[in-house]
Amino acid sequence: MLDLFKKIQDPRLTGLIVWVPMVPGDDALAASDLISPDKRLAMQAWDGSRKLGDTFAKALRLNRTAWDVYLVYKPGVQWNEEMPPEPTFWMHQLSKGADPKLHLDPEKLQAEVQMLLNELPRSTEVPLTKNNAVPAANATTSGANVTTSSSSTSDSSARQSR
């Protein structure tokens, strides 16, 4: 996801990263090493209990905790219910339990995000606050918003078992 933010240098793009413990070595300290200084990432958090990952799993109809998923919300999407709203577009890096047609294609993800940004007027200012940049209870997205849930380790052999 950080690559997406590097490629799309648009202040109207905001995001949320939540790290969850999914493979050995995942912990809050490992997640803290990955924090990005990009101010468009309105929230970067550790979910040691997997509560948010499990909540998004239900919303995405996954049979396991949502991790290594990339959710895109168009402006104006509201989260008023207990369950998060269905994303406008989403992709994943899971080896099982999710639609293989939605397996992460970075170029396609970038194109979808750019398409949503192109629908917004260029003059749209998107202040980065938790109430409009992060899908959360009673929140509304103002700009294109990307949410991800990910493991905090970068061990490729461990990540193969998704």
N, C-alpha and C positions, 0 to 999 in steps of 0.2 A: 504494500500500500504506500509505503514511503516513496517508492519509485514513481507512483502515479502523481503524488504531490510535487515531486521534482519536475516531472514532465509538464504538468499543467500548473503554470504559475499564475493562477487566477484567484484573486482575493475572495471571489464569490464561492469558491470551493472550500468547504469545511469538513472536518472529520472527527471521528472518535475511534480510538484504538483501545481494546480491552484484551489484556493477556490473561489466559487461563492455563492452569496446570494440566497438561495433557500427556507429556512424555517425561521420562526421568530427567531431572535437572531443571525443570520449570519451577521457578519460585519468584517471589517478589523482587529479590535482588537481581536475578537475571533479567527480569522485565525492566527494572529501573535502568539497566545498562543500555536499553534500546530506546529510551525516551528521545523524541525528536524535538529540536528547538523550534520547529515550524509552528508559528502562532495560529495557523489555520486549523491545526489539530487541537480543537477546543478542549478535549479531554483525552488523557492517556491514563489508564487505570489497570490495576491488578484485581482479578476476580478469583481469589483463592478457593472460594466455595463453588465456583462454576454456575452460580445462580443466573447471571445474565446470559451465559452461554446456553443454559438449559431453557431459559425463557425464549431465546431466539430459536432454539431447536424446535420448540412447539410451533412457533409462528411460521417456520419454514417447512414444517412437517418432516423433520429429520428424526431418525430413531436413535439419535445420540447427541451429545453436547455439540453445539455449533462452535466450531473453531476453524481457523483458516477459511473463513467466509468473508465475503466482501459485499456489503449491502449498499445500494444506492437509492437515495430518496430524492424525489423532485421537490422543489420549493413548495411550501404550503401543506405538506403531509403532517398530520397531527397524530400524536400518541395520547389518546384520552382514555384508553381502556387499560385493563391489566396486561393484556398481550400487546406487543409492539405491532404497528401496522405492517401490512405486507409491503416489502420494498418495491420500488419502481422497477428495479433490476437487481439481480444478484448473481454472484459466482462463488465457487468454492474450490478447495484443493483437497477434498476428501476422496479417499480411494473407494469408499463404499458408503451406502446409506443416503446418497444424494444423486440427483439426476446427472448422469455423465455429460449430457449436452451443456450443462452449466459449469463444467470444469473450467478453472481459471484460464482464460486467454487474455493476457495483459493488454494486448492491442484492442481487443473487443471491449474490455472494461473501460479503457481510456476513451474509446469512441463513444460509448454510452454516456459516460460522464460529460464529455465534451458536447454531445448533442443536447443534454439537459442545460448545460451552461449557455449554449447558443440560443436557447429559448428565452433566456433572461435578457432584459435590457442591459447594455454595458454600464449604464450609470447606477445600476442597482448596488447599493452599499449593503454589505452583510456584516453587521457588527458581530464579533465573536463572543457570544454569551452562551451559557449553558442552556438557556431557554430557547434559543433558536438554532444553535449549531449542533446540538446533540439530541437525537431522538430519545426522549425520556418521558415519563408520565406527564401529561398535560403540556407537552412541548410542541412547537411547530417549527418546521425547517423553513429557512428563508432563502438559502442558496442551495445549490446541489450539495448533498451531504453524503459522505461515504462513511460507513460504519464497518469495522472489522473486529473479529474475535480471533485471536491467534495464540499459538504456543510461544513461549518466551525463549526457547532454545533455538539454536541454528544448526544443531547436529543433523546433518542430512540423512544419516542412517536411521536415526530414531524417527524422523519425519516420514520415512518411507512407509511406515506401518499405519498411516492414516486410513 
